[in-house]
């Protein structure tokens, strides 16, 4: 754009012109006799000017004595019209400080004649005494009126908290565009939020995949249109991301050993936990049932929470037994990886949003066949694992439907049934309606009658369980079962954990039913075996909803002979990703776990992920043996993020920054999806924390494009876990 001449330069030029005129000869009175000989406009080339915008042209006036005049007035024209016509061809007016600068303003619409072009000229009078042919006309400059700017959306980029709102504006060539139509989208799908007719955007309750959505404004009324413009909104987690009813469960340790808790709470989306109830079993405090959250004196709510922008949540709830501190990492507004975060209590588990419409305390909400696994200790504080199947309907659990497998401190009983005189039952708790809480009785000849509190996630397909009698201390989950007694032919990735005779035990790997090659990693109290080749032979037990899985070293074909290294009772479920519950039945360990159908062996793409690591092993009054529990959130490419670490007896470490230079991840094996760069590399996934100085050398097993199971291969840790994409 041409530069405008300053007032100082105008004065200086005028003085110089007067001096030169005097020096070159004028009349005796000092008045110049020079006349205007030429007027020229710059720029001379065709100039594009978008509608509704302005552009400056400069006229240069030359006198007969070769002096350039800076004071001679000029008249500006558009298509021969003095001053132009703003509505049709645009207007041009002198700059208030300089008559020889013409400010041209394009019309609101491109002219329909001459292909949208107009002509700019300027004239000056030859002299004040001239009477004939006195007008000197400049060269003609062509202006092309364009819609180059079209419409724009402002601001071009903005950050919006989940559940929050932001007002975007559409401008048509710099002016508000009332005809813009709005939409919001993302190439990665997910819940992208909504936008109304005025451009008011309402973000979803949690970030969509990759967290970025595209805001689009379209105007189809512009004659040269339609025209579109876009902006982006980056969504980050907020308190709104935790809103509604949630079921939770976790297992860990208190000062005496095993602790298990299951419950339900309500969050209001504004940082308050408004109500809740839980059931707890503990070596230290015993059994506590129907423990309702309480509001402390001077407070309005029984609990509070804060959701950070990375999805890490800090929460406190008050119960009659004291204040509980929780820390968890959201993977969405419906699921989170949870830690109990008190210095004298540790634990790891999950939080899941409940479907309130299915929590009407009707027994019909729980119906059909179920598979379950629970783990903990028997009454003598020895490791105990139970798995099995049962059926439910109209509040009854038929005796014939109960088939349980028990591993009690390596004493294994399989196919145990109920031959007692009375039927088992289940019922929702009328004292805590809409919480999903209920009670379930299961009996077998080996276990006797066991009473469980359950918390339904609301769809009747998933129940959190915690035993509430004094027969044993166990907790776990029940899912709707698949009764076809078969595996798919796909890879299954799994982790399991518990106790071996040496101490805490953890394992993970990939098995393929039918004798195909898989891989096993294990850690028995610091004795670590990595990347062991295995093959797996399943045996269907007709009508039980149970599969007996034998695991052999090396590679082979099923059926195999003697020499299995592990045996599992496996209970297929109808849960997503082909979830199958697992109970170990051999003398290696008392352990429970879960396997999932693997859908990819490709490496995880970049993005934000939540991580959870659960300490394995159950110990009575041996706090030195308690394992860490860890959760966190970070970007996979770059490892920018934080871990929350609870080490029993220490002050919990919240927001421990991940050391970028010490962390890494390598590609998985193309066949098994096990995270190893090469057969010689067994530390493909390293997370290096700074405070405390803890490095986790993890093996990972690809489950799908968004999820991997984790196994810690460090001799000092017996941990298993999960890595799940947030967005």
Secondary structure, 3 states (H helix, E strand, C coil): CCCCCCHHHHHHHHHHHHHHHHHHCCCCCCCCCCCEEEEEEECCCCEEEECCCEEEEEEEEEECCCCEECCCCCEEEECCEECEECCCCEEEEEECCEEEEEEEECCCCCCCCHHHEEEEEEEEECCCCCCCCCEEECCCEEEEEECCCCEEEECCEEEEECCCEEECEEEECCEECCCCEEEEECCCCCCCCEECCCCEEECCCCCCCCCEEEEEEEECCCCCCCEEEEEEEEEECCHHHCEEEEEEEEEEECCCCEEEEEEEEEEECCCEEEEEEEEEEECCCEEEEEEEECCCCCCCCCEEEEECCCCEEEEEEEECCEEEEEEEEECCCCEEEEEEEECCEEEEEEEEECCHHHCCCCHHHCCEEEEEEEEEEECCCCEEEEEEEEEEECCEECHHHCEEEEEECCEEEEEEECCCCCCEEEEECHHHCCCCEEEEEEEECCCEEEEEEEEECCCCCEEEEEECCCCEEEEEEEEEECCCCCCCCCEEEEEEEEEECCEEEEEEEEEEECCEEEEEEEEECCEEEEEEEEEEEEEEECCCCEEEEEEEECCCCCCCCCCCCEEEEEEEECCHHHCEEEEECCCCEEEEEEEEECCCCCCCCCCEEEEEEEECCCCCCCHHHCCCEEEEEEECCCCCEEEEEECCCCCCEEEEEECHHHCEECCCCCCCCECCCCCCCCCCEEEEECCCCCEEEEEEEEEECCEEEEEECCCCCCEEEEEEECC
